[in-house]
């Protein structure tokens, strides 16, 4: 099953606790240090026990130097404050409350703690769980139209934003089944005789 997603961006920094020399290879050259960040996917509106760990972020240098981790910006120490937090010594990133894709603040910036590592950006994919019912531009919808126009707050072009049309009722109720609506396109047709054209204005 496919889901759509929204992204939360953080830059994360680590700091060598002591003033170690840069890590070098056996040949004496500098060895490039990398971040170890697995893909991060979090479903929106999950009712987990909080805080809920979602991923451990590491520096490839953490075996040589004790690393400290920090995040700053929106969702961390700026509004909405405390939505995400990182365990200083282990790099475990946790979410502290249910996430709603439609209300995600999408960018956070880093604040350096030291010079041991360059800040890096991580991306958290917030998976859209299709929690928004579509609504029509007019309610009730009055008039004679070939197709109804819908609005859906879920991310467009994804399975979670698919809409199926149906006729729940008609007024007057008789004759019944007077109209037919295509469940995929929304095209509406007269399905039985008895429609008063002058009454449809």
N, C-alpha and C positions, 0 to 999 in steps of 0.2 A: 504494500500500500504506500502510495507516495504522499508526502506532506510538503507544504510550502514552509518557508522559513524566513526569519528576519535576523539580521546580524547585530551583535553587540561587539564593539571593538574596544579592546584595552591595549595599552602598552604596559608591559611589565618590566621591572628592572630587578637586578640582583646585585648584591654588594658583597665582596669578599670581606670577611670579618677582620682579617689581619692583612698586613701589608706584604703579602707574598709577591715574589717576582712573577712575571708572566710565565705561563706554562710553555715549555719548550720541548721540541722533539729531541730524539737522541742525536741527531745531526747538528743540534744547536740552534736550529731555526725556530721561529715562533709557530705554535700550533693554533690553528683557528679554533675558537671556542664557539659552540653552537647552542641554541636553545633546543630543548626536547619538549615539544608541545604536541600531543596527540589531537586528532579532530575532536571538537567539543559540540555535542548536540544536547539541548535541553528542551523537553516538551513544555509548552506553556500551560499554566494553570494546574500544575501537578500539586497534589495535596500531600507532599512528603513531610516527614519529620524534618524540621529545620533547626540549624543550618544543615544543608545537604551537600556533601562533597560531590563535585562533578568532574574534576580532573586534577592531576598533579603536574605542575609545571616545573621543569628542571633545567639547569644549565649543565652542559657536558663537562664543565669544570668543577662540578660539585664534589668529585672524589679527591681533588687536589686542594681545594680551598673551601672552607665552610661558607656557604652562601646564605644570604638573607634576601627575602622576597617581599615586594611591596607593589600594590596597585594604587593609583590615584585617579581622580576624575569623576565624571558622572557615573553614578551607580556604586561608587566606592566612598570617597570622602566629599563628594559634591552631590547635590540633589539629583536623583533620589538617593540620599545617603544610606550606605549600608546594605544595598541590594546584593552586592557581591563582596566577599572578603577573601583574603589569602593568608594562609598560615605562614608566619614569618620564617620559621626554620625549615619547614618541609616543602613549601611551595604548593600545598593543597589549596585549590580554589574552590570555594563553596558559594552556593546561592542561599540567601536567607529568607526568601519569601517566594510565593508563586509568581511566575512571570506571565505577562499578557503581551502577546505579540503587538497588539495595536497600541500599547503604551510603553514600548521600549525606548529608552534614550540610547541612541545608537553609537555614540562616540565617547571615549574616555582617553585622556592623555596621560603620559607617564611623567613621573617626577623622579629624578635620579637620586639614589642613595649613595652612590660612589662611582668609581671609575672602573670597577672590575669587569663589567659587562656593558655593552651597548643596550639601550632599551629595545625591546621588541614588541611587536603587535600580535595579539592573539584575537581570534574571532570565535565568538560563541553563537552557534546557530540556534535560534529559538524556534522550535517547530510549531507551526500553526495547526491547532487541533480542531479547526472548523467550529468555533463556538459562536459564530455570528449568523443569525437568521437573515436571509435576504428580505428587503422590503421594497414595495413598489413606490414609484414617484407620486402616485395619487392613491389615497386609501380612504374610502373605498374607490375602486377604479370604475369610473363611469364613462360611458360613451361607446362608440363602435370603432374598434381598432383591430388590425390584423395581427398585431403582436404586442404583448405587454412588455414594459421596460422595467428591468430589475436593477437593484443595487445590492452588492454584497461586500461587506467590509473585510472578508478574507482576501488573501493575496490572489490577484487575478492570474488566470492561466494555469492553475494547479487543481488537483483533484478536490481539494478542500473547498474550492470556490464553484464547483459544479452546481447547477440549479436545475431541478426538475419541476415542471409546471403541472398543475392539476386544478380542476374546478371543484371547489368545496361545496358551493351552493349557488342557486340562481334565484332571482326574484323577478317575477312571480315563480313559485315552485312548479307550477304546471303550465304547459306540458313539460314533463321532466326530460332530462337529457337533450335539451334544445341546442346546446352548444358542444363543440368538441375542441379541445386544446391539445396541440402537439406537445408532449411532455419534454421534448428536448429544445425545440425552437421557440415555443410560446405562441406559435401561429394559432389563431382562433377562427373556427368556422362554424357555420350553422349546420347542425347535424340532423335536424328534423324540421318538417314544415310547421307553420303556425306563427312565424315571427312577424310582428307588426312593425313594418319599416318606419311608419310615422312615429311610433313610440320610442324609436331609438334615436335620440338627439343628444 
